[in-house]
């Protein structure tokens, strides 16, 4: 398996090119994670709080096994 780089980031619809979604600025998202493989973004996930973020990240990592 190739190396994965995972970054935990604050939600920013402008920075992550999400402005094409209607009313994205009204979303309750606060944090998320980005997964890169071979310097290409392969997965994004957004959450309303850190607890949900870490549950989602744990679930994602478990799915890789």
LOZADREN-323269 format. One record per residue: residue number from 0; x, z, y of N, C-alpha, C in turn. Coordinates in steps of 0.1 Angstrom, whole numbers. Each point is the difference from the previous one (the first is absolute). Example, Ala and Ser with C-alpha at 12.3 -4.5 7.8 and 13.67 -1.06 7.14 Angstrom:
BEGIN
[node 0, [132, 78, -57], [-9, 0, 12], [9, 0, 12]],
[node 1, [-4, -7, 11], [9, 0, 11], [-8, 8, 11]],
***
This chain:
BEGIN
[node 0, [8, 0, -12], [-8, 0, 12], [9, 0, 12]],
[node 1, [-4, -7, 10], [7, -1, 13], [-2, 13, 8]],
[node 2, [9, 2, 9], [0, 12, 8], [-12, -1, 10]],
[node 3, [-7, 11, 2], [-11, 1, 10], [4, 9, 11]],
[node 4, [-3, -4, 12], [2, 8, 12], [-13, 4, 5]],
[node 5, [-3, 13, 2], [-13, 5, 4], [2, 7, 14]],
[node 6, [-8, -4, 9], [1, 6, 14], [-13, 6, 3]],
[node 7, [0, 12, 4], [-12, 7, 5], [0, -2, 15]],
[node 8, [-11, -5, 6], [-1, -3, 14], [-13, 5, 6]],
[node 9, [0, 1, 13], [-12, 3, 8], [-8, -13, 1]],
[node 10, [-13, 1, 0], [-9, -12, 1], [1, -5, 14]],
[node 11, [4, -13, 1], [0, -7, 12], [-4, -14, -2]],
[node 12, [-13, -4, 3], [-5, -13, -3], [7, -11, 7]],
[node 13, [6, 2, 12], [8, -10, 7], [13, -3, -7]],
[node 14, [7, 11, -4], [13, -1, -6], [-1, -7, -14]],
[node 15, [-10, 3, -7], [-2, -5, -14], [-9, -12, -1]],
[node 16, [-3, -7, 11], [-7, -12, 1], [-14, 1, -7]],
[node 17, [-7, 10, 4], [-14, 3, -6], [-11, -3, 10]],
[node 18, [3, -5, 12], [-9, -2, 10], [-11, -11, -2]],
[node 19, [3, -8, -11], [-10, -10, -3], [-13, 6, -7]],
[node 20, [1, 13, -4], [-12, 6, -6], [-8, 6, 11]],
[node 21, [-13, -3, -1], [-10, 4, 11], [0, 16, 1]],
[node 22, [1, 5, 12], [-1, 14, 3], [11, 8, -7]],
[node 23, [11, -5, -2], [11, 7, -7], [4, 12, 8]],
[node 24, [-1, 0, 13], [4, 11, 8], [-10, 12, -1]],
[node 25, [-11, -3, -6], [-10, 11, -2], [2, 7, -14]],
[node 26, [9, -5, -8], [2, 5, -13], [6, 14, 0]],
[node 27, [-3, 8, -10], [5, 14, 0], [14, 1, -6]],
[node 28, [7, -11, -3], [13, 1, -6], [10, 6, 9]],
[node 29, [9, 8, -6], [10, 7, 7], [14, -3, -5]],
[node 30, [2, -1, -13], [13, -2, -7], [-2, -10, -11]],
[node 31, [11, -5, -5], [0, -9, -11], [14, -2, -6]],
[node 32, [0, -8, -11], [13, -3, -6], [1, -15, -2]],
[node 33, [12, -5, 2], [3, -14, -2], [11, -1, -12]],
[node 34, [-2, -9, -9], [9, -2, -11], [6, -13, 1]],
[node 35, [13, 0, 0], [8, -13, 1], [8, -2, -13]],
[node 36, [0, -12, -5], [8, -4, -11], [8, -12, 4]],
[node 37, [13, 0, -2], [9, -11, 4], [-2, -4, 15]],
[node 38, [-2, 11, 8], [-2, -2, 15], [-13, -7, 3]],
[node 39, [-10, -1, -9], [-13, -5, 3], [-11, 10, -2]],
[node 40, [-9, 1, 9], [-11, 9, 0], [-9, -4, -12]],
[node 41, [-2, 9, -9], [-8, -3, -12], [-13, 9, 0]],
[node 42, [0, 11, 7], [-12, 9, -1], [-1, 8, 13]],
[node 43, [-12, 2, 5], [-3, 9, 11], [-12, 9, -4]],
[node 44, [0, 11, 5], [-11, 9, -2], [-2, 10, 12]],
[node 45, [-12, 2, 5], [-2, 8, 12], [-9, 11, -3]],
[node 46, [2, 12, 6], [-7, 12, -3], [-4, 8, 13]],
[node 47, [-10, 9, -1], [-4, 7, 11], [8, 13, 2]],
[node 48, [7, 5, -10], [8, 12, 1], [12, 0, -10]],
[node 49, [9, 9, 2], [12, 0, -8], [-3, 4, -15]],
[node 50, [-10, 8, -2], [-4, 4, -13], [-4, -12, -8]],
[node 51, [-9, -8, 6], [-5, -12, -7], [12, -10, -2]],
[node 52, [9, -1, 10], [12, -9, -1], [8, 4, -13]],
[node 53, [3, 12, -2], [9, 4, -11], [-8, -1, -13]],
[node 54, [-13, 2, 0], [-7, -3, -13], [0, -15, -3]],
[node 55, [-2, -8, 10], [0, -14, -2], [14, -5, -4]],
[node 56, [10, 5, 6], [14, -4, -3], [3, 5, -15]],
[node 57, [-4, 12, -3], [2, 4, -14], [-7, -8, -10]],
[node 58, [-12, -4, 3], [-8, -9, -9], [7, -14, -1]],
[node 59, [5, -5, 11], [7, -13, 0], [12, 1, -9]],
[node 60, [8, 10, 2], [13, 2, -8], [-3, 2, -15]],
[node 61, [-11, 7, -3], [-4, 2, -14], [-4, -14, -6]],
[node 62, [-6, -8, 8], [-4, -13, -6], [11, -10, -3]],
[node 63, [12, 4, 5], [12, -9, -3], [6, 3, -13]],
[node 64, [-4, 11, -6], [6, 4, -13], [-5, -9, -11]],
***
